[in-house]
């Protein structure tokens, strides 16, 4: 019985030490680094827009997501995507942040992508 307890304790210690070891064997250099955050700054003409204004200007979003009092609207536009982040000020939702894929050089939103979205919404649909 004593042998079994010793064997179980040894197995447990070996299992715990395996969990805490670095699988790459180095000092963490094998881990992938997070990408840098997007540049700060918001594009003009979007911040403060409320959902009805956005939908009147750009149509129905390709994707929406509601979570914890916020909303994300995504517009797919050719080679780029526009993400509008809505937050509540206590009574109304409004755009507080805009990002695009690809990201812009001076902000999280690429101006060419936003221009294409505006042009798309301005052209008549058939």
N, C-alpha and C positions, 0 to 999 in steps of 0.2 A: 504494500500500500504506500509506504514511504517513497519507494522508487517511482511510482506513478505520479505522486504529487511533485516530486523533483522534476520529472520529465515534463509534466504539464507546465510547471513554472518556467522551465527553460524554453519550451516552445513559445510560451506567451512572451517572454523577453525577446526572443529572436524575432517574433512577429512584430512587436512594437518597434524594435530597432530598424527593421526593414521599412516600416512606414515612415520613419523620421529621416531616413538617409536620402541623400540627393541622388536620384536615378542616373544623372549624367556623370556623377563622380567628381564634378568640378565645384566651383564656388557659386553656382547659379548662372554662369555665363551661357549655359545651354538653353535658358529660358528665353522666350521671345519677348522683346520689349514692346510696350504699348506704343501705338503711333502717337505723334504729337497732336495736341488739341488743335482744332481749326482756328484760324486767326480771328481775333475779336472784331466786332463791328456788325452792324445790321444794314441791309439794303433799304434804300428809301422807298416809300410807297406801300410798304407791307405792314410795318409795325403799327398796332392799334386797330387794324381792320377787324371787324366782327364777322362771324360766320356768314350771315346773309350777304354782306358786302363781298366777301371772298367768292362765294358761290355765284353771285351776280356777275362778277368780273371774270372768273376763271372756269365756271361750270362746276359740275359734280366732280369731286376728287376720285382718283383711282382707288384709294384705300383710306380708311379712317380707323382710328383707334382711340378709345376713351379709357382713361386710367387716372384714378385719384384726383379728380377735379381738373384734369387737363385733357386736351385732345391733340392728336397728331393727324394732319391731313397730308396725303402724298398725291402729287400730280405727276404722272408719267408723261414725258414730253420728248419723243424721239430718243436722242442719245443721252438725255439727262433726266433727273428726277428732282422735284422740288418738294421739300418737307416744310410744312407750316406748323408751328407749335403754338397752340392756343392755351392761355391760362386765364383764370377768373380773377377779377379784381374785387370779388365779393358779390357782384350782381351780374356782370356781363363777361362773356368770354371774348378775348381779343388776341390777335397774333402778337407774340412777344419775342419769337425767335424764328429765323428762316435759315435753312441749310439746303444745299444741293449736292448731288452726286453727278459730276465731279465737283469738288469744292473749289471755291474761288481762290485767287492768289492773295487778296487783301481782306477777305472775310470768309465766313463759312458758306456763303452763297456766291455762286458763279454768276456774274452779271449777264453773260451770254445766254445761260440757261433761263434766267428770269426774263430776259428780253424775248426769247423764243416762246415762253409761256404767255407773255402779254400779247405777242403777235398772233399766237394761235387763238386766243380768246377774242381778238379783235376781228379775225377773219370770219366771214359768214360760213355757216355749216349747211351742208345740203342733205 
